[in-house]
Amino acid sequence: MPLRLDSRQADFETAFTALLESKREASVEVGDVVAGIIADVRARGDEAVVELTNKFDKAGVTASSLAFSQDEIDAAAARVSPEVMAALETAHERIKAHHEKQKPVDHVYQDALGVTLGTRWTPIEAVGIYVPGGLASYPSSVLMNAVPAKVAGVERIAMAVPTPNGQYAAAILAAAKIAGVSEIYRIGGAQAVAALAYGTQTVAKVDKVVGPGNAYVAAAKRQVFGTVGIDMIAGPSEVLVIADGSANPAWVAADLIAQTEHGAGARAILVTTEKGLAEVVAAEVERQLALLPKQDLAREGWEEFSAIITVASLDEAVVLANHIASEHIELALDDPQQVLAMIRNAGAIFLGHHTPEAIGDYVGGSNHVLPTARSARFASGLGVLDFVKRTSILGCDPASLAALSQAAITLSEVEELDGHGRSISIRLNR
C-alpha cells in the first residue's frame, strides 16, 4: 500500500520530510564506466561507437550503417498506420503552435544618456536529441524535443536512438520525419552522447544534447556538460493531484496509475482535503490496477513510492505542493483558479477535472519534458528558450561614454585593474 499521511498527525513533519528525501532510483555507480566510454569514443570515433553499440545493444551495426538513410526513414513512416500518423500530425501541429508563442523578440533601445542597449536572440546551430529505445518507445518525446528546436530556428538536429537487436519502432522515425529531423543514428547509451558531443567520422558534433535516458545516458550528459550544453538530468516521473470533494475518485485513481505505470521509480501523490475521498481513491486504484494488462510496474510505483496525504485545507495542500515541487500537478477542483496563483514550484499544472496529465503528454501542446525530483524549485520544462542564446548589445557615443566614464574608472581603480580604466580614459582625450 502507498504511504498514508495526515497533516494533523503529530509526526507528520518527520514523515513528510522522509517522503521528500526518499530515493526512487537504484543507486548505480556508472561514472567511471561512462568516463571510459567517452574517452574511447573521443579516441577512436566510429570504431568505438560501433564496437560499443554492438556490445551493449547487439545491434549489428557497421560504420556505414550507423545512420538511417532517408529511404529507411520513409519506409518506416510508410509502415505506420494512418490512425497513428494522424495522431502524430495532430500532436505536431499543436506542439508547434504553442511553442511558436514562446519565441523571444529582439529588443534594442536608447536610454536617457544616449547609450544603446538591447538583447539579440540567436538559435543554437546544432542540437543532438537522445530518444530512449528498447523497453520503451516514445514517439511523442521525439516531437517534444525536436519541435521547439525547429521553432527556435536550429539549423541541424541530429537524433540518436538505440536499436537493441536491430529493432526499432517505426513510429519513432515517423515522428522524426514529421518534425523535420532527417539525421538519425542507430546509437544508444553513453556512446551516443559522446558521439554527439565530440563527433566521430560519421557523426558531426553538436552544441547541445537534450533528451532523457538511463543512468548511463544521464552520467554521460553530466560529464560532457561544458563541452556542450544539456537540457536537464531527468529522474523518475511523478504526479501530484490536489483534490477536494468535487473530484471524481475514479478519474483521480486513473491519473495516479497513469503516472506510476512509467515504472523506474515513478511516483503518484494525492493530497486531499477529504478523508472519504482518500479512502475511495485508494480502493479505486486497486480495482483499476487489476484491469491493466501490464500492472506490475504500475503496482510497484504505487505501493513503493506513492502516497495519499489528507490535509485540513486547500491552503495547506498548496504549501505541501510547493515543498514537493512536482513534475506534474493536477488541480482536481471545480475552481482550480483559486489556488493556481499560489503554486510556485511545478513543472506543469493541469487545470480542473477534465485535464488529465496524459493530455499534456501527447496532444495538449505544452511540453512534456519537465523538471523532476524537486528540481521544479529552480528549473523549467523544455521550450524554445532552451534552443536560443541571448546576446547583450551595448553602444556608446562620445557624449554617453563621457557621462559614464568617471564611475567606470573609479570602479576599475577599486578593483586595481588600471588597464580597464585606461581603455576608457584614452578615449576622452585627457
Order of alpha helices (4+ residues) and beta strands (2+ residues): beta-alpha-alpha-alpha-alpha-alpha-beta-beta-beta-alpha-beta-alpha-beta-alpha-beta-alpha-beta-beta-alpha-beta-alpha-alpha-beta-alpha-beta-alpha-beta-alpha-beta-alpha-alpha
